[in-house]
Amino acid sequence: MRPLTLFLLVFFLLLQYPLWFGESGWLKVWEYGQKIERIQEDNSSSRERNAALQAETRDLKSGYEAVEEGARVELGMIREGEVFIPFTEETPDPDSSESAAENSLETGGKSPPRIPAAMP
């Protein structure tokens, strides 16, 4: 009886091998499922990017407002007769902390107003 049980067990394991490790086994199916998920994620991000590019293309074809906005934002262009006044925030210098404290005592705790320079 033991040899028959051993033979059936070995036969069962040999039948299971292709199911788990074969060319179209469960492990390959799982790997393909993971690959499909990654590709679908890439496709969704590409679709979003394409939609944004199509909207931008539509805006650029429809009028000059989008072109003007792009020129202002990306190239810093201004219209004729306009004055561009940049506002920048000053970051305190660690070396000048004593002079800033002295300056605030001299002005009554208030810092003097900063006037930005106009650029033509």
ChimeraX attribute file (.defattr): number of C-alpha atoms within 10 A of each C-alpha:
attribute: neighborCount
match mode: 1-to-1
recipient: residues
	/A:1	5
	/A:2	7
	/A:3	8
	/A:4	9
	/A:5	10
	/A:6	11
	/A:7	11
	/A:8	12
	/A:9	12
	/A:10	12
	/A:11	11
	/A:12	11
	/A:13	11
	/A:14	11
	/A:15	11
	/A:16	13
	/A:17	11
	/A:18	13
	/A:19	13
	/A:20	14
	/A:21	12
	/A:22	12
	/A:23	11
	/A:24	11
	/A:25	14
	/A:26	14
	/A:27	14
	/A:28	14
	/A:29	13
	/A:30	11
	/A:31	10
	/A:32	12
	/A:33	12
	/A:34	12
	/A:35	11
	/A:36	12
	/A:37	11
	/A:38	11
	/A:39	12
	/A:40	12
	/A:41	11
	/A:42	11
	/A:43	12
	/A:44	11
	/A:45	12
	/A:46	12
	/A:47	12
	/A:48	11
	/A:49	12
	/A:50	12
	/A:51	12
	/A:52	12
	/A:53	12
	/A:54	12
	/A:55	12
	/A:56	13
	/A:57	12
	/A:58	12
	/A:59	14
	/A:60	15
	/A:61	11
	/A:62	11
	/A:63	10
	/A:64	11
	/A:65	11
	/A:66	16
	/A:67	13
	/A:68	15
	/A:69	13
	/A:70	14
	/A:71	13
	/A:72	13
	/A:73	10
	/A:74	9
	/A:75	9
	/A:76	10
	/A:77	13
	/A:78	14
	/A:79	9
	/A:80	7
	/A:81	7
	/A:82	9
	/A:83	11
	/A:84	14
	/A:85	12
	/A:86	9
	/A:87	11
	/A:88	7
	/A:89	5
	/A:90	7
	/A:91	6
	/A:92	9
	/A:93	9
	/A:94	7
	/A:95	8
	/A:96	10
	/A:97	11
	/A:98	11
	/A:99	10
	/A:100	14
	/A:101	12
	/A:102	12
	/A:103	15
	/A:104	14
	/A:105	12
	/A:106	11
	/A:107	10
	/A:108	8
	/A:109	11
	/A:110	10
	/A:111	13
	/A:112	9
	/A:113	6
	/A:114	8
	/A:115	8
	/A:116	10
	/A:117	10
	/A:118	10
	/A:119	9
	/A:120	10
